[in-house]
């Protein structure tokens, strides 16, 4: 599924739409260049799940927890290497009653669940001021069903 997103507001709306299909133990992988809008999308998901506090990139803290319903664990592996993830106790967080949103999942791909929603945010011509294309795909039956539900929710009429 490809969605054109024209603004930060539209990215947050997409996040709210995503929140409507997410449940406990769901895993969402977020890929895209620095500044592409991954954390803006997470902010929309958090708002869609009832969290109104500050949502920031966990680049330096590795993980932010947002007490929404269900709770969100927002990971950022940008500054890590795969072996570093072994020391984090990652398995204690992922798939244990929270929604796991993981930026830069390619760094820990051998430690992360294979089945997930995959979201890639692509800049238009490398330009941060222009629209983005958000590619959403699913790995596994559970996530393919979620992707189908998302297709029914997202309004593509003006994008």
C-alpha positions in Angstrom: 0.0 0.0 0.0 1.5 3.4 -1.0 0.2 6.6 0.4 1.3 10.1 -0.6 1.6 12.4 2.5 1.8 16.1 1.8 2.3 17.5 5.3 3.2 16.8 8.9 -0.5 17.0 9.7 -1.3 14.3 7.1 1.5 12.1 8.5 -0.1 12.4 12.0 -3.6 11.6 10.5 -2.0 8.4 8.9 -0.6 7.6 12.4 -4.1 7.9 13.9 -5.5 5.6 11.2 -2.7 3.1 12.0 -3.6 3.3 15.7 -7.1 2.1 14.8 -5.8 -1.3 13.6 -3.0 -1.9 16.2 -3.4 -4.1 19.3 -1.3 -5.4 22.2 1.8 -7.4 21.0 1.8 -5.7 17.6 5.1 -4.8 16.0 5.6 -2.0 13.5 8.9 -1.4 11.8 9.7 2.2 10.6 12.3 2.9 7.9 13.3 6.1 6.3 16.1 8.7 6.2 16.8 10.9 9.2 14.0 13.5 9.3 11.7 11.7 6.9 8.8 11.7 9.4 9.1 8.4 11.4 8.6 10.1 14.8 5.8 12.3 13.4 4.0 9.1 12.4 4.6 7.7 15.9 3.2 10.9 17.4 0.0 10.3 15.3 -0.2 6.7 16.5 0.2 7.8 20.1 -2.5 10.4 19.7 -4.8 7.8 18.2 -4.3 5.6 21.2 -5.1 8.4 23.7 -1.6 9.6 24.6 -1.4 13.4 24.6 2.1 14.0 26.0 5.3 14.8 24.3 6.5 12.3 21.6 10.2 12.5 20.6 12.7 10.4 18.8 14.4 8.0 21.2 17.7 8.3 19.2 19.8 8.9 22.3 17.6 7.1 24.9 17.0 4.0 22.7 13.4 3.6 23.9 10.5 5.9 24.9 7.5 4.5 26.6 4.1 6.2 26.1 1.4 5.2 28.6 -1.4 4.9 26.0 -4.0 2.1 25.8 -2.3 -0.3 25.0 1.1 1.1 26.0 3.6 1.9 23.3 7.3 1.2 23.3 9.1 3.3 20.7 12.6 2.1 19.9 15.3 3.7 17.8 18.3 1.5 16.9 20.0 4.2 14.8 23.1 4.4 17.0 23.4 0.7 17.8 24.9 -2.3 16.3 23.3 -5.7 16.3 25.3 -7.1 19.2 24.3 -4.1 21.4 20.7 -5.2 21.2 21.4 -8.5 23.0 22.3 -6.5 26.1 19.0 -4.5 26.1 16.7 -7.4 26.9 14.7 -6.5 23.9 12.6 -9.7 24.1 11.2 -8.5 27.4 9.6 -5.6 25.6 8.6 -6.8 22.2 5.5 -8.9 22.1 4.7 -8.6 25.8 1.5 -6.6 25.9 2.7 -3.4 24.3 2.8 -2.0 20.8 6.4 -2.0 19.6 7.3 0.7 17.2 10.9 0.2 15.9 12.9 2.8 14.0 15.9 1.4 12.1 14.8 -2.2 12.4 17.4 -3.4 9.9 20.1 -3.0 12.6 18.5 -5.7 14.7 16.7 -7.7 12.1 18.1 -11.1 13.3 16.7 -10.5 16.8 13.3 -9.0 15.9 10.1 -10.9 15.0 9.8 -11.5 11.3 6.1 -10.9 11.2 5.2 -7.2 11.5 3.8 -4.2 9.7 6.6 -2.6 7.6 6.5 1.1 7.0 9.0 2.9 4.8 8.9 6.7 4.4 10.5 7.9 1.2 11.3 11.6 0.5 10.3 13.0 -2.9 13.6 13.7 -4.8 15.4 13.8 -1.5 13.6 17.0 -0.6 12.5 17.4 3.0 10.0 20.2 2.0 8.0 18.1 -0.4 5.5 15.3 -0.1 6.6 11.8 1.1 5.5 8.4 -0.1 4.7 6.0 2.7 5.0 2.3 1.7 3.2 0.0 4.0 3.5 -3.8 3.7 2.8 -6.7 6.0 4.6 -9.9 6.9 2.4 -12.6 8.3 -1.3 -13.4 8.2 -2.2 -11.3 11.3 -0.5 -8.2 9.7 -1.9 -8.8 6.2 -5.4 -8.6 7.8 -4.4 -5.4 9.6 -3.2 -3.9 6.3 -6.5 -4.8 4.7 -8.4 -3.0 7.6 -6.1 0.0 7.2 -6.9 0.2 3.5 -10.6 0.5 4.4 -9.8 3.3 6.9 -7.3 5.5 5.1 -8.9 8.2 2.9 -6.9 8.4 -0.2 -9.4 10.6 -2.1 -7.3 13.8 -1.8 -3.8 12.3 -1.9 
